[in-house]
């Protein structure tokens, strides 16, 4: 294994990183800087340019996460999760950024969001999943968002607030949760219960199996 530096000198802390595999945004790598609230583009040579200054320097609340849907169901757009205080509610939640870096609110009911991921295999019913909350100051739950931005609660944590969300090659959802009392992180693996899998499309709660 060989490790070498690819890109550097991002200001004020790192954040989420993703790649535009469909090529709608040039096929580049994109990185957020949570402390500076900007999104940068990195080309194949490792050269860094500013992609978007949205949402502007406010209070270091994001962007927390960025993701692309690999198909056309969600419009081939970049999706961004941000979390700011209620004073900056106009830039907190889930947004889309077009190819010029202009933002539009996607999920009206999300007051704050930390992480997003797409269920591309469909074993949990497909679509976008968000770690976020519709009420400022409340713990995150996991929400499902349809292509029109409508959200429904999918699962509520029983031990802590989610601090990471992704899907594995097995199609399962993996949720990282930070437990402040012990300062530890637990990763839960979420799969549908066979007898109730048909209900997942209805946004039912509690259909989690942890291994």
Phi and psi in degrees as a GROMACS rama.xvg file:
@    title "Ramachandran Plot"
@    xaxis  label "Phi"
@    yaxis  label "Psi"
@TYPE xy
-118.511  128.314  UNK-2
-113.22  127.597  UNK-3
-140.452  153.374  UNK-4
-71.1701  134.767  UNK-5
-107.708  -46.3983  UNK-6
-148.955  150.37  UNK-7
-151.585  -178.7  UNK-8
66.2925  33.4336  UNK-9
-75.9762  133.46  UNK-10
-81.5466  148.365  UNK-11
55.67  52.1782  UNK-12
84.9439  152.942  UNK-13
-90.0474  -165.264  UNK-14
-171.843  -142.185  UNK-15
-82.6567  154.139  UNK-16
-135.997  140.998  UNK-17
-152.429  167.242  UNK-18
-123.561  136.303  UNK-19
-80.3361  88.0808  UNK-20
-74.6627  -26.6227  UNK-21
-77.249  -20.835  UNK-22
87.8984  2.77552  UNK-23
-66.6702  -25.6627  UNK-24
-111.216  30.9774  UNK-25
89.9973  -3.14769  UNK-26
74.7985  18.6455  UNK-27
-88.3571  169.086  UNK-28
-88.3295  139.932  UNK-29
-124.721  141.298  UNK-30
-136.123  139.501  UNK-31
-96.6101  152.498  UNK-32
-119.87  98.2637  UNK-33
-60.4397  -29.8016  UNK-34
-77.9516  -26.7693  UNK-35
-104.766  -13.7681  UNK-36
66.1335  40.3322  UNK-37
-126.482  166.43  UNK-38
-124.28  130.799  UNK-39
-112.361  152.968  UNK-40
-112.105  136.256  UNK-41
-122.333  121.644  UNK-42
-84.0531  -177.029  UNK-43
-67.8036  -16.0349  UNK-44
-93.2218  -1.93166  UNK-45
88.0574  7.3551  UNK-46
-77.1397  135.521  UNK-47
-106.422  131.404  UNK-48
-133.375  155.921  UNK-49
-72.1802  128.146  UNK-50
-93.9485  -45.7634  UNK-51
-152.268  134.024  UNK-52
-88.6567  -3.76121  UNK-53
-66.4818  139.495  UNK-54
-91.5454  17.3832  UNK-55
85.7417  165.308  UNK-56
-76.7239  108.67  UNK-57
-117.442  -87.0802  UNK-58
-135.78  25.3474  UNK-59
73.0357  29.0386  UNK-60
-93.6942  7.84736  UNK-61
152.288  -174.032  UNK-62
-67.3471  137.234  UNK-63
-81.6996  -41.3587  UNK-64
-146.456  150.58  UNK-65
-135.581  148.43  UNK-66
-154.948  151.036  UNK-67
-116.495  139.7  UNK-68
-85.1385  132.623  UNK-69
-73.2035  -13.7253  UNK-70
-108.753  -156.848  UNK-71
-105.746  -5.60762  UNK-72
-58.2213  -36.7938  UNK-73
-104.459  24.5737  UNK-74
80.4966  4.98183  UNK-75
65.0541  27.0042  UNK-76
-98.8428  164.536  UNK-77
-84.3109  131.793  UNK-78
-111.263  138.864  UNK-79
-130.195  133.645  UNK-80
-106.46  129.261  UNK-81
-132.52  152.826  UNK-82
-138.614  109.314  UNK-83
-125.396  173.984  UNK-84
-71.8815  168.064  UNK-85
-61.7254  -23.2886  UNK-86
-67.55  -20.7191  UNK-87
-114.832  36.9869  UNK-88
-63.0077  -21.2642  UNK-89
-71.5682  -14.3865  UNK-90
-123.138  18.1487  UNK-91
-114.017  132.598  UNK-92
132.417  -142.227  UNK-93
-116.581  128.036  UNK-94
-130.911  160.444  UNK-95
-105.615  146.469  UNK-96
-118.086  128.609  UNK-97
-80.2433  -176.971  UNK-98
-67.4314  -14.96  UNK-99
-95.8111  0.376264  UNK-100
88.9506  6.91478  UNK-101
-80.6885  136.953  UNK-102
-101.854  146.706  UNK-103
-137.939  139.016  UNK-104
-66.1583  135.763  UNK-105
-103.349  -53.3217  UNK-106
-109.179  102.012  UNK-107
-62.0852  -30.1518  UNK-108
-84.3383  -8.03537  UNK-109
-89.9264  110.939  UNK-110
-76.2353  -31.2194  UNK-111
-151.123  145.898  UNK-112
-144.566  142.54  UNK-113
-110.319  -44.6662  UNK-114
-137.888  150.362  UNK-115
-138.986  152.8  UNK-116
-157.312  155.326  UNK-117
-110.801  134.777  UNK-118
-85.3059  86.621  UNK-119
-78.517  -25.1519  UNK-120
-83.1942  -23.6131  UNK-121
85.8838  7.13466  UNK-122
-71.1396  -18.3343  UNK-123
-107.548  22.6179  UNK-124
97.8384  -2.78009  UNK-125
77.812  174.288  UNK-126
93.4765  -171.903  UNK-127
-92.8247  141.667  UNK-128
-121.62  140.868  UNK-129
-128.878  134.015  UNK-130
-92.5308  108.511  UNK-131
-169.033  -171.593  UNK-132
-147.743  145.289  UNK-133
-86.6302  -1.96539  UNK-134
-130.097  121.661  UNK-135
-57.8869  137.162  UNK-136
87.5403  -5.67832  UNK-137
-95.038  152.058  UNK-138
-62.2429  152.285  UNK-139
-67.4692  145.653  UNK-140
-118.838  176.092  UNK-141
-99.7766  127.146  UNK-142
-120.083  147.489  UNK-143
-99.3618  137.44  UNK-144
-122.61  128.615  UNK-145
-83.0631  167.432  UNK-146
-58.9381  -20.5791  UNK-147
-90.552  5.49129  UNK-148
90.6384  -0.487283  UNK-149
-72.482  138.245  UNK-150
-120.899  151.073  UNK-151
-143.43  144.136  UNK-152
-71.4252  129.793  UNK-153
-99.72  -45.3866  UNK-154
-155.062  140.392  UNK-155
-110.409  131.351  UNK-156
-63.4549  145.098  UNK-157
-102.705  -9.65077  UNK-158
-123.575  -27.0314  UNK-159
-171.022  -175.43  UNK-160
-89.5361  138.224  UNK-161
-58.7246  138.224  UNK-162
-123.428  10.7947  UNK-163
-174.255  149.222  UNK-164
-151.715  126.908  UNK-165
-157.544  168.482  UNK-166
-115.926  139.067  UNK-167
-93.2571  172.934  UNK-168
-63.866  -17.4812  UNK-169
-81.2573  -3.24792  UNK-170
86.899  -9.06138  UNK-171
-76.1442  152.605  UNK-172
-88.1092  136.769  UNK-173
-117.045  125.365  UNK-174
-120.198  121.899  UNK-175
-93.3279  132.19  UNK-176
-129.192  130.964  UNK-177
-95.544  127.011  UNK-178
-106.102  105.731  UNK-179
-63.423  -33.8518  UNK-180
-63.3344  -33.1705  UNK-181
-110.814  -2.76608  UNK-182
52.8877  45.776  UNK-183
-127.962  162.039  UNK-184
-116.118  132.935  UNK-185
-112.486  136.236  UNK-186
-108.316  122.587  UNK-187
-103.311  141.684  UNK-188
-105.117  124.951  UNK-189
-113.015  121.883  UNK-190
-132.807  158.138  UNK-191
-76.0432  141.913  UNK-192
-71.2588  130.784  UNK-193
-54.6797  -38.0883  UNK-194
-74.0481  -18.7076  UNK-195
-121.482  9.31776  UNK-196
-59.261  -31.8992  UNK-197
-65.536  -21.4708  UNK-198
-78.8184  -14.5211  UNK-199
-62.4497  -29.6414  UNK-200
-67.6477  -11.9466  UNK-201
-96.3542  4.53856  UNK-202
71.9439  30.0965  UNK-203
-66.9054  150.624  UNK-204
-94.0163  154.62  UNK-205
79.0839  9.64442  UNK-206
-90.111  54.9347  UNK-207
-109.271  142.806  UNK-208
-128.466  119.324  UNK-209
-103.011  135.697  UNK-210
